[in-house]
């Protein structure tokens, strides 16, 4: 049972990890990104739709990541040059995903809210490889933020963008690049949802993982390694609720509705008790 729980945790952590790492780059640059949910959904839909229409899973994967990159670019442009409140803009992008994807499904496949089921040769079957990629990404982001010029500029853009301006560096371009890179990373999580964990796109299949990834990012203090372990913690709560469904305790069966809310209750508790103790980047959500 412990091994099954561990493997379930690994599988469930993948989309949260990629979304959290994508959000980390965005938020360390000063852009509060609650639109991670929309990135996951658009990437999952794009990957499934392109795989089905082309008959090639690799084209689907690349296409899903590219779709997420386009959505991230639009989000970044509106936040940086539109100078709007980033929380409101992120909420708008999430609502756009909830409304636009069912319309696209209806137009392309005459089905509201989902794509046709994909055959086995149009999906991936190695969640462990995706998890290994997430671990590799952890190392890359850690090195990026510590030792590279781009990483240091990302941190400066989130802490003191005026310092970059005095050096002749456009903090807007640094933020734009960071958000696009983060969106591409998040897109991998969306591809995993529809082409590995599932066999096609199902309406709102991210199931709040973008928000859970954001909570993990806050819990991890906007640092790569603590964020990684925070993602594993939330994935573990999800794995536990799956294991508990349908089980009885002393002859009493807990309704599945109460069991299924465990990951979301854990997310809320973490935000309530730890969010105020964490120091966000100083310039985040500051036009």
N, C-alpha and C positions, 0 to 999 in steps of 0.2 A: 504493500500500500504506500509506503514511504517513497519507493522508487517511482510509482505511478504519479504520486503527488509532485515529485520533483520534475518529472518530464512534462507534466501538465503545466507547471509553473514556467518552464522554459518556453513552451509553445505559446502560452498566453502573454508572456512578457515581451515578445518580439515587437508587435505594433506599438506598445507603450514606450519601449526603448527608443525606437526610431523617431517617434513623435517627440519624446522628451529631448533627445539630442538635437533635433531640428529646432525645437523651441528654445533650447539653450543658446544656440548661436544667435537667434533673433533677439532674445531678451538681453543677452550680454552686450549687444550693440545698442540697446536703448529702445527697442521696439517691443512693446507688450503684445504678445501673440496669443490671443485666445482663439484664433482661427485655425488652430491645429486640427480640429474636428473636420473642418471643411477640406483641408488638405488631404486627410485620410480618406474621406468620402469620394472626393473627385479622383484621387489616384486609384482607389479601388474600382470605381466605375470605369474610368478610362482604361485600366488594365484589362478588365473583363470584357468590355465592349470591343476593344481593338483585337484581343486574342480571338474572340468569336468571329469577328468580321474578316480577319486576315488568315486565321488558321495557324497562327504562329505565336507561341507563348512568349518568346523572347521579344518580339515586336510589341506584344501586349505589355510586358514588364517595362520596357523602355518608354512606351507611350504613356503608361500610367504615371511614371516618374516625371515625364515631361509635362503632363497636364498639371500635376501638383506644382511644378516650377512656374508655369504660366499663372496659376492662381496666386502663388506667392508673390510673383512680380507685381501683379495688379494690387494686391494688398499692400505691398511695400510702397508703391508709387502713391497710393491714396494716403497712406499714413505719413510719408515723408514730405511730399510736396503739397498734399491737400491740407496738412496741418490739422487734421481732425483728431478727436479723441480716439486713441487706438483701441480701447475696450469696445466702444460703440461700433467702430469699423469692423473689428473682429467678429462681433455678434452679427453684424449684417452679412458678413461672408458665410458664417455658419447657416444663417437662415437662407441664404442664396443656395447653398448646397442642398438643404432639405427640400427646397422648392424646385430647383432647376433640374436636378438629376431625374426625378420621376417623369418630368416632361420630356427629357431626352430619351428615357427608356421607352416612353409611349411612342415617340416619333420614330425611333430606330427599330424597335422590336415589337411594337403594339402591345406592350405589357407595362403596366404602371408600377414603377418602383423596383424593378429587378431586370437582370439580363438573363438570357437563356442559360441553362446549366451547361457548364463546359465539360467536355470529355476528359478522360484521364490524361491524354497526351497534350492537353492544353492547360495543364496545371503543374505546379511544382509539388514535390512530395518529400522535401528535406527541410523541415523546420529547424533542425539542428544547424544547418548551414547558415540560415538567416540569423540565428542566435550568435554563431561564430562571427558573422559579419558585424553584428552589433558590438561584440567585444572588441573587435578590431577597430571599429569606429570610435569606441571609448578611448582607446590608446591614441588614435590620430587626433581627436579633439583635444585631449589633454596636452599633447605635444604642440598642437597648433596654438593654443592659448598661452602656452608658457614660453615658446621658443621662436615663433615666427613673427615676422613684421605684420602680416595680416592679422594674426591673432591678437597681438598687442594693440593694434589699431581698433579692432572690434571692442576690446575692453575699454579703451580710451573713449570710444564713441558712446559707450554706455555709462561711463563715469563722468567724463568731462569733455564733451564734444568741442568746446571752445579751445581747448588745448590743441586739438588736431587742426583747427582752423588757423591758429597762429603759426603752425608749421607748414601751412600751404596745402594741407590734406583736406579734402572734402569729406566731412563726416557723413553727409547724405549718401555719397557713393559707397562708403564703407558699410553703412547700414543696409543699403540696397543689396549689396553683394552678400552680406550675412543672411538677410532674410531669404534671398533666392537659394543660397546654399542650404539653409535650414529647411526650406520647402522641398527641395530635391531629396534630402535625407528623410523627411517625413513621408514623402511619396513612396519610399521603399516599404514603409509600414503599411501603407494602403495597398500596395501590390501584394504584400504577404496576406492581407485579409481576404482578398478575392481570388488569388491564384494559388494559395498554399493552404491556409486555414479553411478556406471555403472553395467552392467550385463555381464561382460566378459572383456577381454583385447581387446583394440582397438589400432591400431598403433600410437605410440607417444602420448598416452592419457594423459601423465603428462602435456603436453602443456606448458612447461617452468616453471612449479611450483617449480622445484628444484632451478632454478635461482632466482625466486621471493623470495623463502625462504631464499636464501643467501643474497639477498638485505635487507630483513627484519632483518636478523641477524646483518648486518652492521648498519642498521638504528637504531637498538636497542642497539648498542654499546656492543655487545657480552654479554648482561645481560639478564636473563630469562624474567623478567616482561616487560621491554621495548620491547623485541623481540616479546612477546605475543601480545602486542597492535599493533606493527608494522604489524604483520601477519593479524590481524583483519582489519587494514587499507587497506592493499592490497586486502584482500578478499572483502571488501566493494566496492572498485573500480571495481572488477570483477562483483559483484552483480549489480552495477549501470549500467554497460555496457549491461548486460542481460536485465535489465528493459527498457533500452533505444532503444533496437533493434526494428525496425519497427515503431517507434513513429515519429510523425510529429510535427514540431514547426513552427507555423504561416504558415501552409500549405506546409512547406518544409520538406521533408523526408531525414534525414541524411543517407547516405549509410552505411550498416552494417559493411563494411570493416573498416570504420573510427571509428565506435563505438567499435568494438572488440579490437582495439589496446589500449584502455584506460588503462587497467592494466599495460601494458608493458611501455607505455609512463610515467605513474606514477612511475614505478620502475626506469626508466632511470633518471627521474628528481630527485628522492631521492638520487640516487648514485652520480649525478652531484653536488648537493648542500650540501650533508651531509657526503659523504664518507670521505672527507679529514679532517673533524672535529672529526671523531671518531678515537680513539686510539686502534688499533688492538693489540692482544697479541704480546709481544716483539719478541718472538722466532718463530713466525709463518712463515712457508715456508723457514725455515733456516735449511739446512741439518745438 
